[in-house]
Amino acid sequence: MSTTIPAIAWNELHTPDRPKAEAFYNALFGWTSTPVEMSPEYTYHLLNHPDGGMFAGSHQQGPDEAESPSFWLVSLTTNDVDGVTARAAELGATIIMEPMDIPGTGRFSMFIDPQGAAVSTLAYSDDGTPPNIGEGPGKIVWHELVTGDPDASTAFYTSIFDFTSEVSDMGELKATVFKQGDTMFADVLPKPSPDIPDAWVLYVEVADAEATIDLAVKSGGSVIAPAMPLPSIGIVAWLADPTGAVFCILQPEEPAAQ
C-alpha cells in the first residue's frame, strides 16, 4: 500500500435526494458538487472543498435502494480488494457488492461487517485520484466506528486490513484507535444504546460548533447528540442532514494553523 494514500480511501454520501442533501452541506461547509457521467444511465457527483479540492462523492440512491437509509459510506484502503473481501466473508461479513473495477479509479467492494456496520474497501489504480485531505474548517478530519462489540470489531478489521490498533488516552476517554503506521485515523467506541445500529461515522472540522448546529437546524437538519466538550480534543456533536444521513462535527481545542 502506498504511504501517500490514507487509510480512509474515500467517503461517499448515499441519499434518496442528492440535490437536497448537497444544498445542506453547501450551506454548512461550502461544499460544491461536480457531475461525472459514469454511464448514459448514471451520473456520479464529486464533492469539493471551497478551495477546489475533491474529497468525497455523492450517490443518488435508486429504486432498488428504496429500503436503504441515507448514510455516509466509508471506504478503507487496501492493495488487495479481492483478498480482503474473501477474508471478510470468512470472518462473518455479508458481501453487498462483490469486487469490481471502477474505470479511472481502481477496484472496490462493499460489505456489512459481522457486527452490522456497512463499509467499503478500495484499491486505487495508477490513474486513480485519492481524496484531497487536510485540516481546517469543512475538512473531514476523523472517523469513528460505533459498535456493540468493540473488541470483536477491532479484531475483525485488524485481521483483514493493513493497519494496527492500540488503546489511547483521548483526553478523559480511553479508546481503541486504528493506526496506519504511526498515524491514528479512527477510533472504536461502544454504541451508547442497543437500538443504535453499528456504523462508521465521519467528523467534519468546524470553527464554531454551536453556530454550525444552529445553521444545520435552520437548513433542515437535526441534532442527534448535542455539543459535548472532550477535554484536550475539542467540542463534538452528532447531526443528521435533511435526508437522514448522520455525521459529526468537531471544533478542535487547538485549530490547525491556516
C-alpha positions in Angstrom: 0.0 0.0 0.0 1.4 3.4 -0.9 2.1 5.6 2.0 0.7 8.5 0.0 -2.8 7.1 0.2 -4.5 7.5 3.5 -6.2 4.6 5.4 -9.5 6.2 4.7 -9.6 5.9 0.9 -12.9 7.6 0.3 -16.2 8.9 1.8 -19.4 8.7 -0.1 -22.9 10.1 0.7 -25.8 7.7 -0.2 -29.0 9.6 -0.2 -32.5 9.4 -1.8 -32.4 13.2 -2.5 -29.0 14.2 -3.6 -29.8 17.9 -4.5 -31.4 18.5 -1.2 -28.5 16.9 0.8 -25.9 18.7 -1.3 -27.6 22.1 -0.7 -27.5 21.4 3.0 -23.7 20.6 3.0 -23.1 23.6 0.8 -24.8 25.9 3.4 -22.9 24.3 6.3 -19.5 23.8 4.9 -19.3 25.5 1.5 -19.0 22.1 -0.3 -19.8 22.1 -4.0 -20.6 19.3 -6.4 -19.2 18.3 -9.8 -21.2 15.8 -12.0 -19.3 12.9 -13.6 -21.1 10.8 -16.2 -20.3 7.2 -15.3 -22.7 5.8 -17.9 -25.7 7.0 -20.0 -27.9 5.9 -17.1 -25.9 7.1 -14.2 -24.2 10.4 -13.2 -22.0 10.4 -10.1 -21.2 13.6 -8.2 -17.8 14.6 -6.7 -17.8 16.8 -3.6 -15.3 19.6 -3.5 -14.0 21.9 -0.7 -14.3 25.7 -1.2 -10.6 25.7 -2.2 -11.5 23.3 -5.1 -10.0 20.1 -3.6 -12.0 17.0 -4.4 -12.5 14.9 -1.3 -15.7 12.7 -1.4 -18.6 11.6 -3.5 -22.4 11.8 -3.6 -24.6 8.9 -4.8 -28.3 9.2 -5.6 -30.0 6.1 -4.3 -32.1 4.4 -7.0 -35.4 2.5 -6.8 -33.6 -0.7 -5.9 -32.3 1.1 -2.8 -35.7 2.4 -1.6 -35.5 0.5 1.6 -31.9 1.7 2.4 -31.4 4.6 4.8 -29.5 7.7 3.9 -25.9 7.3 5.2 -22.2 8.1 4.7 -20.2 5.1 3.4 -16.6 4.9 4.5 -14.0 3.2 2.2 -10.9 1.7 3.7 -7.7 1.5 1.7 -6.2 -1.9 0.6 -4.0 -3.1 -2.2 -5.9 -6.4 -2.4 -9.7 -5.9 -2.7 -10.4 -9.5 -3.6 -8.3 -10.9 -0.8 -9.8 -8.5 1.8 -13.4 -9.3 0.6 -12.8 -13.1 0.7 -11.3 -12.9 4.2 -14.1 -10.6 5.4 -16.7 -13.2 4.2 -14.7 -16.0 6.0 -15.0 -14.0 9.3 -18.7 -13.5 9.0 -19.2 -10.4 6.9 -22.1 -10.1 4.4 -20.9 -9.2 1.0 -23.1 -6.5 -0.6 -21.1 -5.8 -3.7 -18.5 -8.3 -4.9 -15.1 -6.8 -6.1 -15.5 -4.8 -9.3 -13.5 -2.2 -11.2 -14.2 1.5 -11.4 -12.7 2.8 -14.6 -10.2 5.5 -13.9 -10.3 5.0 -10.2 -9.5 1.4 -9.1 -11.2 -1.6 -7.6 -13.7 -1.8 -4.8 -16.2 -3.9 -2.9 -18.8 -3.3 -0.1 -19.8 -5.5 2.8 -21.6 -5.4 6.2 -19.1 -6.3 8.9 -20.1 -9.1 11.4 -21.4 -6.6 13.9 -23.6 -4.8 11.3 -21.6 -1.8 10.1 -21.6 -1.0 6.3 -18.1 -0.4 4.9 -16.3 -0.4 1.5 -12.8 -1.3 0.5 -10.9 0.4 -2.3 -7.6 0.0 -4.1 -6.6 2.9 -6.3 -5.3 2.2 -9.8 -2.3 4.1 -11.1 -4.6 6.6 -12.7 -6.9 6.9 -9.7 -7.1 10.1 -7.7 -7.1 9.9 -3.9 -9.1 12.5 -1.9 -7.8 15.9 -1.1 -7.4 15.7 2.7 -6.1 18.1 5.4 -7.2 20.0 8.4 -9.3 23.1 8.8 -13.0 24.1 8.7 -15.0 22.0 6.2 -12.4 19.2 6.1 -13.2 15.6 7.2 -10.6 15.1 9.9 -11.6 11.9 11.8 -13.6 8.7 11.6 -15.2 6.6 14.3 -16.6 3.0 14.4 -19.5 2.8 16.8 -20.2 -0.8 17.6 -21.9 -3.1 20.1 -18.7 -5.2 20.4 -15.6 -3.0 20.2 -13.2 -6.0 20.8 -14.8 -8.1 18.1 -14.9 -5.2 15.7 -11.3 -4.3 16.3 -10.2 -7.9 15.8 -12.1 -8.1 12.5 -10.7 -5.0 10.9 -7.1 -5.6 12.0 -7.4 -9.2 10.7 -8.2 -8.1 7.1 -6.7 -4.6 6.7 -3.1 -3.4 6.8 -3.4 -1.3 9.9 -3.0 -1.8 13.7 -4.8 -0.9 16.9 -3.9 0.3 20.3 -5.6 1.8 23.4 -5.1 5.5 23.5 -5.9 8.2 26.0 -8.1 10.8 24.3 -8.5 13.4 27.0 -10.5 11.8 29.8 -11.5 9.0 27.4 -9.7 5.8 26.8 -10.5 4.4 23.3 -9.1 1.9 20.9 -7.7 3.7 17.9 -6.7 2.4 14.4 -3.3 3.3 13.1 -1.8 3.3 9.7 1.9 3.2 10.5 2.3 5.9 13.2 -0.8 7.9 12.1 -4.1 7.5 14.0 -7.1 7.8 11.7 -10.1 6.4 13.6 -11.3 5.2 17.0 -13.6 2.4 18.0 -16.3 3.1 20.7 -19.2 1.2 22.2 -22.5 2.4 21.0 -24.5 4.2 23.7 -27.7 2.2 23.2 -28.5 -1.2 21.7 -31.1 0.2 19.3 -28.5 2.3 17.6 -27.1 0.5 14.6 -23.4 -0.2 14.3 -21.9 2.3 11.9 -18.8 4.2 10.6 -19.2 7.9 11.1 -17.1 10.9 9.9 -16.2 14.1 11.7 -16.0 17.5 9.9 -14.0 20.2 11.4 -15.8 23.5 12.2 -14.7 26.8 13.7 -17.8 27.2 15.9 -19.8 24.1 16.9 -22.8 25.9 18.3 -23.1 28.2 15.3 -22.8 25.1 13.0 -25.5 23.3 14.9 -27.9 26.3 14.7 -27.3 26.6 11.0 -27.8 22.8 10.5 -31.2 23.0 12.1 -32.2 26.1 10.2 -31.1 24.3 7.0 -33.3 21.3 7.6 -31.0 19.1 9.5 -31.4 17.7 13.0 -29.4 17.2 16.2 -28.7 13.6 17.2 -26.4 14.4 20.1 -25.8 18.0 21.2 -22.5 19.7 21.6 -20.2 18.0 24.2 -16.8 19.1 25.3 -14.0 16.5 25.1 -11.0 17.7 27.2 -7.8 18.2 25.1 -9.7 17.4 21.9 -12.5 20.0 21.5 -16.3 20.1 21.1 -18.2 17.4 19.2 -21.8 16.9 18.2 -23.7 14.4 16.1 -26.1 15.8 13.4 -28.2 14.4 10.6 -28.7 16.0 7.2 -32.3 16.6 5.9 -32.3 13.2 4.2 -31.3 11.4 7.5 -27.5 10.7 6.9 -25.7 11.0 10.2 -22.4 12.8 10.6 -20.4 14.5 13.3 -18.7 17.9 13.7 -15.5 18.7 15.7 -14.5 22.1 16.9 -10.9 21.3 17.8 -9.4 22.7 21.0 -6.3 23.7 19.1 -7.3 24.5 15.5 -4.8 23.8 12.8 -2.7 26.7 11.6 -4.2 28.1 8.4 
